[in-house]
Every structure is written in structure tokens, then in C-alpha cells.
């Protein structure tokens, strides 16, 4: 009977880890898709800029032709109806391209402004923390808050320390005031093997640490659970070598990945493109 209970508990822990990995894989797929959309939008923007330049050259050529005609004849009446229509169409096309470009630039500017405001708020509430304990950076429009293992947990444990709860409370204050963002809590370990009565391996430990942080944010600080994802990364994404104690200490961390709702960003672009038609 004891063996059956142990097998059942192990299976439950493995299932928990798998579910978290599936959630993370889905989120990674979503992030790749939104990055592809951003790349497509950038290509369209560059194409519009090239088209604007080409049409500008056409207008310049037509203006030179018109000036030559006016100099020769001295009367606007000499400008043919066809040339006048071509000029009018070129000017209208440039106007449409300018509007589309402006709409896309406005959307990008708004997204960058949201990211900047978020980073500023986080640094404002966490500014007195040591860089060794907390790091905030931005990569490709995504904000990362990395918290060291020594601040959050005791060695080999997943219970959040009292000092760490103060930090998580500050982070919660910022994200709760910004409903336009979602975020994922990632647990990272070093490569030192671990196995106890309740922890199967580093996968298990990293998931338990991530879910502990999520529960604190939800239960003690009121962060809406539907805006959070917990994920365990084990020791497979190290920041430094695991060959020495200093490197392993850097690798043991919990990372909060703050994700702007990129669908809102692309909706702004699509709406702008539609208005420009």
C-alpha cells in the first residue's frame, strides 16, 4: 500500500510539471507568432516608406515637367488633362501612404511608451534593491524582472521568505495597475541533482518555486490569476557556468516575464490601416 501511495504521489508531481511545461510551450508559441507579426508589420512599414519615396520622385518629375510647360507657354491651360490627373492621383497616393505610415508609427510609439512606463514604475518601487538580488531589463519589447534565489527561498526549498514577500508585494502593486499586461513566473535552478521525499528533480523544484510565487501574488496581493502563468525551466537556461559556486548562484533565480498584450498592439495597426484605405 505504501508503494502504491508513493507511486501515485510521484505521478501527480510529474503531471504537474508536464502541465506547466505545456502552458509554457503554448506561451512560447504565442510569443513566436506575435514576433512574426511584428516582423511582418515592419516589412510593410519599410515597403510603405519605399513607395512614398518612389511616388515623391514621380511628383517631382511631374512638377518639373509642368514647370517647363509653364515656362514655354506661360499658361496653366497648356497642362494636359491627362498630366493633371496623373499629378492628382500621385498626390492622393502619397497622402494615403503617409496616413498608413503614421498609424503604424503611432501604434509602435504607444507600445514603447507602455513598456517604458512599466520599467520606470518597477525601478521606482524596487530601486533600493541590490543589483545582485533584483535585475530589470528589456529585450525585444518584453520586460524581465529577475530575483535571486537567495532572496526568495532557502536552499532546496520552495517556500517564499518574508523578505521576498515584501518585494513581490511591490511588483504586484505595479502589475495590478496595468490590466493591459500579463506575465509568467519562471523558476530556474542550477544543475546540482536533487531528490527528496517530495521533490523528484530540478524540474519539480523549479515548478514548485514558480507556483509558490504565483500563489503569493494571487492570495496575498490580489493579482488576478488569469493574468499569470507559472513555469519551471529546471537548469537548462543558465546565465553562467554551473562549474563553480558563483555561477550556480546566478543560475538559481526566479524570473518574472511581463508580456504586453501584443494583440492590442496589432489591432491598433490593423485599425489604422483600415482607416487609411
N, C-alpha and C positions, 0 to 999 in steps of 0.2 A: 504493500500500500504506500509506503514511504517513497519507493522508487517511482511509482505512478505519479504521486504528487510532485516530485522533483521534475519529472519529465514534462508534466503539464505546465509548471511554472516556467521552465526553460522555453517551452514552445510559445508561451504568452509573451515573454520578453523578446524573443526573436521576431514574432509577429509585429510587436510594437515598433521594433527597429525598421522592419520592412515597410510598414505603413508610412513611417516618417520619410523613408527614402523615396517612396513613390510620390509623396507630396512634393518632396524637393525636386525630383526629376521632372514633375509636371511644371513646377515653377521655373525650373531652368529652361524647359521647352518654351514656356510663355515668354521668358526674357529674351531667348534667341529670336523668337518670332517678332517681338516688338523691336529688337535691334535691326532685324531685316527690314522692317517697315521704315525705321528711321533712315536706313541707308537708301531705301527707295525714294523717300521724301527728299533726301539730299541730292540724289541724281536728278530728280525732277526740278529742284531749285537751280542746279547748275545748268540744266537744259534751258530753263526759262531765261536765265541770265545770258546764255549764248544767243538765244533767239532775240532777246532785246537788243543785243549789240548788232546782230545782223540787220534787224529792222531799222535800227538807228542809222546804219550805213546807207540803207535804201532811201531813208528820208533825206539824208544829207545829199545823196546823189540827185534825188528829185529836186531838192531846193536849189542845187547848183544849176540843174537844167532849167528850172523856172527862172532863176536869176538871169541866165544867159538869154532866154527868150524875152524877158522884160527889157534887158539892155538893148536887144536888137530891134524890138518893135515898140517898146515904151508903153505897152498897154496890156493889162491883165487879160483882155479879151483874146490875146494870142495863145493863152494856155488852153490846150485842147481839153475837151470834156473828159476824155479817157485818162489823161495825165492827172487831172484834178481828182477824179475818182480814185485813181491809184494812191495818190497822196493821202486822201481822206481815209482809205482803208488801212494804209500803213500806220497812220497816226492812231487810229482806233485800236489796231492790234497791239501797238506799244502800250497804250493805256490799259488794255486788258492784262498784258503780261506784267506790267508794273503792279497792278492790283493783286494778282496772284502771288507775286514775289513778296509783297508787303504782308499779305495774310500769313504766308509761311514764316516769314521773319518774326511777325508778332507772336505766333504760336511758340516758336523756339525761344524767343525772349521771355515769354511768360513762364515756360518750363524752367529756364535757367534762373529766373527770379525766385521761383518757389524753392528750388534747390539751394540757392544762396541764402535765402531767409531761414531755411531749415538748419543749415550748417551754422549760421550766426546764432540762432537760438540755442542749439546744442552746446556750442562753445561758450555761450554766455552762462549756462547753468552748470557746465562741467569744467569751466576754465581754471578752477583752482586745483584740479586733479593733476597728479603726476603723469607725464607723458609715458612713463613706463607702465602705468596702470590702465590708462584710457587713451585711445588714439581715435581721432575723427578724420576721415579723408573722403574724397570724392573721386570715383572712377567711372567715366562714361555716363555721367548723369545720375549715378547711384551713390547714395551716402552710406558709408560704413562706420559703425561705432564698435571698436574692438576693446573688450575689457579683459584684463589679465586674469588668469586662473587663481593667482594668489589672493586677489581681492574678492573673488566670488565664492570660492569653495576651499574647503580643507582638502589635503592630499587624498586622492582616491575617493572623494565623497561628491555628492551632488546636491546637498542641502545648502541653500544660499545663506551667506553670512549676514550678520546685522549691518555691517558696514556697507556691503554690496546693496542691500535693500535701499539705503539712502540714495545711492547712485541710480538705481533702477527707478526710484520714485521721480527723480529729476528728468530722466529720459521719458517716463510716462507722461509727465506734465507737458512736454513739448509735443509728443506724438498725438496725445488726446485732443489737442487744439488744432490739429491738422487732419481733418477727415479725408483729405484728398490723397493720403498716403497709406500704404500697407507695409508690413515689414516681416522679416523672417529672422528667427533667432537660431544661430548655428553653434553647435558645440564642437570644439576641436580638442584633441588630446595629443600627447607625444606618442612615441612608438613603443613605450615600455609595456610589456604584456601585463594584463590584469585579469583576474578571475576570482570571484568570491561567491558566497552563497547566493547573492542577489545580482551580481554583475557578471555577465557572460564574457565580455571582452571590451575593447575600446569603442567599438560601435555602440554597444549597450551604454557605456558610461557617457559618451558624447550625447546620445539621445536623451538620457536621464537629466543631464545638466541643462540641455536646451528646454526640455519640458518644465523643469523646475523654474527657470527664469520666466517662461510664458505664464505659468500659474501665478507667480508673484505679481506680474504685471496685470493679470486679469483679476485675481481675487483681492489683492491688497491695494491696487491703484486704479482699478476700474477701466483698464484698456479693453475695448470691445474685442472679444475673442475671434470674431470673424475677420478681423484685420491682421491676425497673427498666424504664423506658421512656425512650427518647431522642427528642426532638422539636426541630425547628427552626422558629422563628417569624419569621425574617427581621427586617424593620424595621417590621412592621405593628402592633405593640403598644408604642408608645413611652411612656416615663414623662415625657418632657419634649420640648420643641421640638427639631427637628433643624436649626434655622436658625443655631445657634451651637455652638461647640466644647464649651461646658459642658453643654448639653443633649444633644449627641450622646454625650458621655462617660457620662452617666446611662443612656442607652438601650442602650449596649453592655454587656450583662450576661448572666450565666448564672443561671437561677432553678431551684432545686430545690423542686418542689411535692410535699409529703408528704401522702399521701392515706390516711386511716384506712379500713380495710375496712368500709364502711358496711353491707354485707350482714350482718356480725356484729351491728351495732347494731340493724338491723331484725329480725333473728332474736330478739334479746332482747325486743323489743316484742311480736312475734308469740307467743313462748313465754309471756310474761306475760299476754297477752290470752287465750291458750288456757287457762292455769291458772285464770284468773278466771271462766271460764264455769261 
